[in-house]
Amino acid sequence: MSDNDEERMQFMALTGASSDDVATT
């Protein structure tokens, strides 16, 4: 797993509460 993927997972975990944020990302 690349660093970029790891950061993306962390970002999704932090913004996971708002599905709208994930959809627009």
PyMOL commands that set and color helices and strands:
alter all, ss='L'
color gray80, all
select helices_A, chain A and resi 3-15+19-24
alter helices_A, ss='H'
color red, helices_A
deselect
rebuild
show_as cartoon
